[in-house]
Amino acid sequence: MTENLRYILAAWMPQGWEWLVILVVALLIFGKRLPEVARSIGKSLTEFKKGIKEGEQAKDELENDVKKIKDDVVDETKKASGIDESDPDD
């Protein structure tokens, strides 16, 4: 079933001279604005990547903070209950 879908989609994809026609139409529509459009798309992509990187950094910081808090809570709980990690009887 998947192979048939690939062949159907490949038949609808532009090939060879069709790309040339698409390029000419794009040049006619956008004309002098085409470099401006490409520049703005590039800037948008750069900002998107920057936002993704900042989101990943924030996630990593949050994970580290949660791990530190968890370790602190575990240590405080052990101290409060009198459990010592170095006790070989545990």
C-alpha positions as CSV (number, residue, x, y, z in Angstrom):
1,M,0.0,0.0,0.0
2,T,2.8,2.4,0.9
3,E,4.6,1.7,-2.4
4,N,1.5,2.6,-4.4
5,L,1.2,5.9,-2.5
6,R,4.8,6.8,-3.3
7,Y,4.2,6.2,-7.0
8,I,1.1,8.3,-6.9
9,L,2.8,11.2,-5.1
10,A,5.9,11.0,-7.3
11,A,3.6,11.3,-10.4
12,W,2.3,14.6,-9.0
13,M,5.7,16.1,-8.1
14,P,7.1,18.7,-10.6
15,Q,9.9,17.4,-12.7
16,G,12.5,18.9,-15.0
17,W,11.0,21.7,-17.1
18,E,8.0,22.1,-14.7
19,W,10.4,23.5,-12.1
20,L,11.6,26.0,-14.7
21,V,8.0,27.1,-15.3
22,I,7.4,27.5,-11.5
23,L,10.6,29.5,-11.2
24,V,9.6,31.9,-14.1
25,V,6.1,32.3,-12.5
26,A,7.7,33.1,-9.1
27,L,9.9,35.7,-10.7
28,L,7.0,37.3,-12.5
29,I,4.9,37.4,-9.3
30,F,7.6,38.6,-6.9
31,G,10.0,40.3,-9.3
32,K,12.3,42.6,-7.4
33,R,10.9,41.6,-4.1
34,L,12.2,38.0,-4.4
35,P,15.6,38.7,-2.7
36,E,13.7,40.5,0.1
37,V,11.3,37.6,0.5
38,A,14.2,35.2,0.7
39,R,16.0,37.4,3.2
40,S,13.0,37.5,5.5
41,I,12.5,33.8,5.3
42,G,16.2,33.3,6.2
43,K,15.8,35.7,9.2
44,S,12.7,33.9,10.3
45,L,14.4,30.6,10.1
46,T,17.4,31.9,12.2
47,E,15.0,33.3,14.8
48,F,13.1,30.0,14.9
49,K,16.4,28.0,15.5
50,K,17.4,30.5,18.2
51,G,14.1,30.0,19.9
52,I,14.5,26.2,19.8
53,K,18.0,26.5,21.3
54,E,16.7,28.8,24.1
55,G,13.9,26.4,24.8
56,E,16.2,23.4,25.1
57,Q,18.6,25.4,27.4
58,A,15.6,26.3,29.6
59,K,14.5,22.7,29.7
60,D,18.0,21.5,30.7
61,E,18.2,24.1,33.5
62,L,14.8,23.1,34.8
63,E,15.8,19.4,34.8
64,N,19.0,20.3,36.7
65,D,17.1,22.3,39.2
66,V,14.5,19.6,39.8
67,K,17.3,17.0,40.3
68,K,19.1,19.2,42.8
69,I,15.9,19.8,44.7
70,K,15.2,16.0,44.7
71,D,18.7,15.3,46.0
72,D,18.3,17.9,48.7
73,V,14.9,16.5,49.8
74,V,16.3,13.0,49.9
75,D,19.3,14.1,52.0
76,E,17.1,16.1,54.4
77,T,14.7,13.2,54.7
78,K,17.5,10.8,55.5
79,K,19.0,13.2,58.1
80,A,15.6,13.6,59.7
81,S,14.9,9.9,59.8
82,G,18.4,9.0,61.1
83,I,19.3,6.9,58.1
84,D,23.0,7.1,57.3
85,E,24.2,6.1,53.8
86,S,27.6,4.9,55.1
87,D,25.8,2.4,57.5
88,P,26.6,-1.1,56.2
89,D,23.6,-2.7,58.0
90,D,21.2,-1.2,55.4
